[in-house]
Amino acid sequence: MKSKTEKTIFIIIGRGSITRNILRSGVLEELKKSGHKIVIIFWNVRNRPLPDYLRTEFAGLGVVLETASSPRSSRLYRYFKRLTALLVYDPQIREVRYILSGRWRWLLPLERLLLFPFVRLHFLKHLARWLELFFFNSRVYANYFDRYRPDLVFSTSVIASVDMEFMKEAKRRGVKTVSMPRGWDNVGTIFYKVTPDLLLVQNEMMKRQAVAFQRLPATKIKVVGFPQFDWYYRPEIIMSREDYCRRYGLDPTWKIVLWASTPDDSRASQVMLSLFQNDELGVPASLLIRAHFKAGRGSQSLHWENLPQVIIDHNWRPEPFFWDNYDLTTDGIKLFVNTIYHADVVVTLCSSIVLDSLNLDKPIINLAFGSWYDKKGNDISLKLYEYDVYQPILKIGAVALARSKEELIKAIHDAFDCPNRKSPERLKARDLFCYRGDGRSSRRLAEAILSLL
């Protein structure tokens, strides 16, 4: 039996990336200091046993590990989800989907004409949430509440099905709920069907979006930053350049171009590889390809065997237990921080790697050609950079946008020759998107959770 002062906190973990962002960032350690009991519930999407290394790493005094299978849904609920998903409508994402699928683009204006008035009926959001809570409450996770009697549920992804079911059961029982967006770009694009007592967001822009698009009161939203970025403010983990380069077989006197790849990046990766196949940079440089954990299909299809200056980095642990099939361990996190730190320039698409790089003030180049194509073979890579969420970074001028190979080569040389040229812009973008570069986001997040107990 727990004491009157001891509370029980549920933490819901649905992905390997969330294990990194929350459990290994410092949030768990801060919560443990409170002396409250913590029950970490991992989403067991494939009905596998919880890996032993996770039990060894996280279970211990005051911390219990559980797994939860996927919630099942009725056909009626699936229709309800599809309909209510339209309550937050992003025309840019819809346009890109039309283009990539090859569907009739003339339908898009008609779709917008029909849906724009619909999404402005904000009372429908509140009605949909009421129906979600009282009509579609499956109680699939009631046994966890009966067993542990939690005082608070911390949902780490407000849109994940397992998180929503835990929050619904908590609300039914009068248990406090805290949740947060898993990423930095969905507050204005995805309808939050279940809203917590306190929503934690990563920056002030996301708070404004939550008020405008999700119709949440500002008093129930708190800005905490990105806890996973706290690692960039721990100088004790930084390796010497010699030690880091030895790890990958790189020459420490050469420049390092980091290409942070995407899930389906065969064409974009080939653009980067061609620079080194043909020695188009004209200076001693190595290409480090950071294979994307989701697939890395492009990096897997590349042929770099005869290019010793090209290295493929698979610094993550394949883990089929998680929905996203990977887990970045503590050692992997430290190595990734060093990868960003020792890169002389980071080349990527419209990706969260940009935010990682901002925290270490690294020159950033966005590839705006040769990556995305429509069904007719037209290069539509620039469409990536029309999304509203990315516009502030472009307007500030924190990144170089390369629309051709010539512009890419020039931008790489500019980064080599004058790496600090865009430092003021990068610092401004960092503060705008990452809230504060102080390494204290994990503490702020934990304090916000504990404030409800």
N, C-alpha and C positions, 0 to 999 in steps of 0.2 A: 504493500500500500504506500502511495506517495504522500509526502508531508503536505501540510497546508500551503507551504510556500513554494514547493516544487511544482512546476508546470510541465506539460507534455506538448511538444511541438512536432507536428508532422512536416516533413520536407518531401515533396514529390519530385522524383527525378525521372525524366522520360527519354533522355538521350545521353550519349557519351559526351557531346559538347556541353551539356548542362552539368555533368559531373565535373568537367574542367572549370566551367564558369562559376559554379557555386561551391562545390565541395572542396575543390583544390585551390581556390582563389584566396581563401582566408575567411569566408563567411561562416563555414562550419566551426572553425576554431574560435571565432568570436562568439558564436552562440553557445559553444560548450563552456565558455567562461562564466556564463550566467548560472550554471549549476542545474539548469532544467534538463529534463529527459528529452532526448531527440530520437524520433523514429524516422529513419530514412526509408522511403518506399520507392523502390525501383520498378518502373513499368516493364513487365516481363512480356514483351510483345510477341515473342516466339516460343513461349512456354519452355524456356531453358533454365537450368539451375543458375543461380547467381554465381558468377566466377569467384573462385577462392581468393584471388588477389584483391578483390573489392572488399570482401569480408576482413581480410588481414589489414587492409589499409584503413577502413572506416569504423568497423565495429569495435566497441570497447566500453570503458566505464561511461555510463550515461548515454550511450549511443546504441540503438538497436536497428538492425537491417531487416527489411521485409521486401517481398516482391508482390506485385499486383498484376493480374492478367488483364488483357484488353477488354474494355466494356463492349457489350453487344448492343446493337441498335436495331430497332424495328424499321420496316420499310417506310412507315409513316414518318418516323423521326428523320430518316435520311432525306425524304422530300422536304421536311421542315427545315433541315440544315441548308439545303440548296437554296430554298426561297429566302431565308433570313440572311444568307451570305450576301445578298444583293443590297442589304441595308447600308453597307459601306461600299461604295462603288468607285473604283479607280479607272478612269477612261484610258490612261496611258498603258496600264498593264493589259487591259482588254484589247487595245489596239495591237500590241506586240503579239498577243496570243493569236489574234486573227491573222496577222502577217505570217507568223511561223507555221500555223496550221494550213495555210493556203485557202482558208475559207473566204467566202465572198465578203470583201471589205465593205461593200455597199450596205451591208446589214448593220455595220457599226453605228452610223448616224441614226438609224432607226432605233437601235438599242439605247443609245444615249437619250434620244427624244422620249422614250418610254420610261427610262429608269431615273433620270435626273429629278423629275417631280416626286417620284416614289421615295428616293433617299432623303428628300428634304422633309418628309413627314416624320419628324423625329419621335413622335409619340409611339410610332411603330417599333422603335428600338426597345422602349420600355415594355411594351406589350409582348414582344418576342422574348425578352428576358423573363417576364412573369410566366409565360407559357413554358419556357425551358425549365424553370425552377419547379413549378407546381404540376405540370402536366407530363413532363418527360423526365421525371426523377426516378431512375431505375433502382436506386438503393443498392447497387451492386457491391459497394465497398462498405456497407453498414457494419460488417463484422469487425473491420479494423477499428472503428469507433467504439464498438462494444468492448473490444479487448483492451484498448489503450486509453480510452476516454480523453482524447486530446483537448487542449485548451486553445490551440491555434493550428491552422493549416497554412503552410507556406507553399503555394503553387509557383513553380519556377517557369511555367509557360502558360500564359492565360488562355491560349487558344487550343492547347492539347486536350484531346478527349479525356484522357485519364485524369488530368488536372481538373477539368470541368466537373467530372463526376464526384471527385473528392470535395470540391467546393460546394456543390449542390447538397451533398450529404451534411457538410458542416453547417450550411445555412439552415437546413431543416432542423438541426439540433441546437442552433443558437451558438455555434462555435465560431470564433473570429477567423477571418480569412485575409491573407495577404497574397498578392500575385504580382507578376511582372511580365512584360513582353520578353520572349526569348531572344529576339533580334532587335535591330535598330530601325527597321523599315516597314513594320506592319501595322503600326497604330492607325495610320490613315488609309489602310488598304484592306483590312480584314475586320469584320464585325466581331466584337467581343460578346459572346452569347451569355457568359456568366461573368459578372463583375464582382470584385472582392470588396471587403470593407476598406482596404487600403491598397492602392495600385502604386507600385514602385516603378519609376521610369528612369532611363539613363541620361536624359538631358532635358533642358527647358523646352526645346522644340517639341519633343514627344509629349510633354505635359500639355502644351497648347493643343496638339493634335487630339489628345485624349478627350479634352473638353469639347473641341469642335466636332470631331467625327464620332466619338463614342458617347458623347453627351454625359460625361461624368463630371461631378462637381470638383472644382479645383481643390477643395478642402480635403478630398479623399485621394489626392495624388501627391506623391513625394518624389523628388529628384534625388538619386543616389549616385549616379555614374555607373560605369562598367566595372564590376568587381574583377573580371579576368584581366583587366589592364593594370591592376595593382602590381603585377609581376614586373612591369617595365620600370618600376620605381624601387627595385631592390638591387642596388649595384653590386651586392656581394655575389650574385649569381653570374655576373658577366665574366666570360673567359677572355684570355688574351687572344689577339688575332692569330698568333702562331698556333696556339692550342686548338682554336676553332677550325682553322684551315687544315690542320693535321687530321682532325676528325673526318673531314670530307676529301682529303687528298688534294686540297687546293694550294696554290702558290700564294702566300700571304702578301707578296709584293704586287700582285695583280689586283685589278679592280674586280669587284663581285657584282654582277647583275642578277638580282633575284627576280625570277618570273613566277608569280603566284598564280598557278593555273586554276581552272574552273572545272566543274564536273564533266563537261563534254567539250574539250578544248583542243581537238586535234588540229584544226586550222590555225587557231591563235598560237598554239605552241610551235607549229611549223614556221610561223612568221618569226618567232624569236630564235628558233634553231637556225634558220637560214642566215641570220646575222653572223653566226659563228662558223657555219659551214663555208661561207664565202669570205670570211675575215673582213666583213664590211665595216666593223668598228675601227679597225686600223690601229688599235692600241691593245696592250696585253690585258686581257680581261677573261673572266670565267663566267659561265652561265650556270646558275643554280636553279633548277626547276623544282619548285615546291609542289609536288603532286597533290591534287585535291583529294580529301579523304572520301568523298562521296563516290567517286568513280575513278578519276584520273585516267579515263580512257584515252584521252589525247596523249598524255605522257607515256602511256604504255605502248602506243603505236609508233612512237618516235624511234628513229635509228640514229644513235649518237655514239655507237661503239668506237668509231675511229676519231672521235673528238674528245681528247683527254681533258679539255677545258670545260666540258659540259658534264654536269652531275645531276642525277635525279635524286631528290630527297623524299623518302617515304617515312618521315619521322612521325609516325603514329602507329598505334597498335590496332590491328584488325580485331574487332570484337563483335561477333554476331549476336550477342545478348542484347545489344542496344539497337534501337530502330535505325540509327544512322551508321551502324556497322563499324564504328571506330571508337577508340578511347585514347585521348592524349594524356599520358601519365605525367606525374610531376617532373620526372626527368625529361620527358618529351617537351613539356612546357618550357623548361629552362633552356633547352636546346633551341626551341623556336624563338624565344626572346633573343638569344645570341645570333640566330640567323638574321633577324631584322636588324639587330645592332650592328653587325659586321657587313651588311649589304651596303654598297656604295650608291645603289639606286634600286628602287622597287618598281617593277612593272606589273600591272594587273589590270583587271577590268573594274567595273563599278561594283566593288566588293568590300566586305568588312576589313580586309587586309589593309585598306587605305587608313582605317581608323587605328589599327595596330601601328602602322608606320608613322602616323602623326604623333603618337606618344613618344617616339624616339627621334622625331624631327628628321626623318629620312626623305630625300628627294623621291617624289612619286610621279610615275608616268602612267596615264590611262591609255590603253590601246583602244583606239576608236576606228579600227579598220581590220579586216581580215579575220573577224571572230564570229560574227553572226550573219547568216544568209537566209533569205526567204526561199520559198519553194522553186522560184524561177532562177535562183542563183545570184540574186542581187545582194550586194553587201549592205546590210542594215545595222552595222555595228554602232553607228552614231545614235540609234534609237535608245540604246542603253542609257545614254547620258541626258535623256529628256525627262527622266523621272523626277518628280517634284522633290523627293527626299534627298536627291543628290545635288540639286541646284545650288544650295549655299556653298558647297565645296568648290564648285566651278566658278561661282561669282566672286568668291574671296580670292581665287587664283592660287589655291594651295597645291594644285596638281598641274602637270603639263598634259594637255590632250593631244595625242599624236594621231593625226588623220591619215597618215601615209608612212611608208617606210623611211622616206627622207626626213620627215618630221620626228620619227622615232629615233633615228640615229643622232639627229641634232640634239634632241632632248637628253639622250644618254650622255653625249659629250658635255652638254651644259651642266649636268649633274656631277660629272667627274671633275670638271674644271672649277665650278663654283657651287659646291653643295649647300652653302648657306644662303643662296640668293633668294629663295622663297621661305626662309625661316619665319619671318614675321607673319606671313600668310598661313603657314602651317600651324603656328602657335594659336592664331585666331580661330582656325578651323578646329583645332584640338579642343579648345575651351568651349566652343559652340556645340560640338558633337559628343565630347567625352566628359563634359561638365567641369571637372577639375583634375588637373594633372598632379595629384598629391599622393597617390597610392593609398588612399583611405576609403575607397568606395565600399570595400567589404565591411569595414567598420560601420559606415553609414547605413548600409543595408541591414546589418544585424541589429543596430540600434533601432531602426524603424520597425523591424519585426517585434522586438522586445517591448516597444512602446505600447503595443496593444494588449500586453499581458497584465 
